[in-house]
Amino acid sequence: MNGPANSEPSGIQSGIQEEYDDQVLDARRARWTAFGTGALLALVGLAASALRLSGSAPTLVPAAYAFGAAVCALAAVLGSRGRTRRALWLLIAGVMVMALGDQFD
């Protein structure tokens, strides 16, 4: 035996490290994606709420847009903290509330 008995081949260690780095990168990308999508949908919902409020739409329509925007903003916060699965479902719910409010117009 030329080397220590408890040493692992360096190829296995580097492969494990690369896999771990890829998982960290994927998690970071998922957090940023959830945050960015939630923030964008929240801004769009607030803009639509302001436009509908200034028009002749019933009061329920801008309220639905504003509530959907608030749900999307909550999803952005959860997504930035790593709760990406919950953030995804909140994004879906927020967009559904905004779409439902649009049906009342």
C-alpha positions in Angstrom: 0.0 0.0 0.0 1.5 3.3 -1.1 -1.1 5.6 0.4 -3.1 6.0 3.6 -5.7 3.3 4.1 -8.6 5.6 4.8 -8.1 8.0 1.8 -10.7 8.1 -1.0 -9.8 8.6 -4.6 -9.8 12.3 -5.4 -12.2 11.7 -8.3 -15.0 10.6 -6.0 -14.5 13.6 -3.7 -14.5 16.1 -6.5 -17.7 14.4 -8.0 -19.5 14.7 -4.7 -18.4 18.4 -4.3 -19.6 19.2 -7.9 -22.9 17.6 -7.2 -23.3 19.5 -4.0 -22.4 22.8 -5.8 -25.0 22.1 -8.5 -27.7 21.5 -5.9 -26.8 24.8 -4.1 -26.9 26.6 -7.5 -30.3 25.1 -8.3 -31.7 26.1 -4.9 -30.4 29.6 -5.3 -31.8 29.8 -8.8 -35.2 28.6 -7.6 -35.2 31.2 -4.8 -34.4 34.1 -7.2 -36.9 32.9 -9.7 -39.7 32.7 -7.1 -38.8 36.1 -5.8 -38.6 37.7 -9.2 -41.8 36.2 -10.5 -43.7 37.1 -7.3 -42.4 40.7 -7.3 -43.2 41.1 -11.0 -46.8 39.8 -10.6 -47.3 41.9 -7.5 -46.3 45.1 -9.5 -48.5 44.1 -12.4 -51.4 43.5 -10.1 -51.0 46.8 -8.4 -50.7 48.6 -11.7 -53.9 46.8 -13.0 -55.6 47.7 -9.7 -54.7 51.4 -10.1 -55.9 51.4 -13.7 -59.2 49.7 -12.9 -59.7 52.0 -9.9 -59.4 55.1 -12.1 -61.9 53.7 -14.6 -65.6 52.8 -14.5 -65.1 49.2 -13.2 -67.0 47.9 -10.2 -65.2 48.2 -6.8 -64.7 44.5 -6.6 -62.4 44.4 -9.7 -59.6 46.7 -8.3 -60.0 45.0 -4.9 -59.4 41.6 -6.5 -56.4 42.8 -8.4 -54.9 44.4 -5.2 -55.6 41.2 -3.1 -54.0 39.1 -5.8 -51.0 41.4 -5.9 -50.7 41.1 -2.1 -50.8 37.3 -2.4 -48.1 37.4 -5.0 -46.0 39.8 -2.8 -46.3 37.2 0.0 -45.1 34.5 -2.5 -42.1 36.7 -3.3 -41.2 36.9 0.3 -41.6 33.2 0.9 -39.6 32.4 -2.3 -36.7 34.6 -1.2 -36.6 32.7 2.1 -36.4 29.3 0.4 -40.1 28.2 0.6 -40.3 27.9 -3.2 -43.1 25.2 -3.3 -45.4 27.3 -1.1 -44.4 30.4 -3.2 -45.4 28.6 -6.4 -48.8 27.7 -5.0 -49.4 31.3 -3.7 -48.4 32.7 -7.1 -51.0 30.4 -8.8 -53.6 31.5 -6.2 -52.8 35.2 -6.7 -53.1 35.0 -10.4 -56.3 33.1 -10.1 -57.8 35.8 -7.8 -56.7 38.5 -10.3 -58.3 36.5 -13.1 -61.5 36.1 -11.1 -61.6 39.8 -10.4 -61.3 40.4 -14.1 -64.4 38.3 -14.8 -66.5 40.8 -12.8 -65.7 43.6 -15.2 
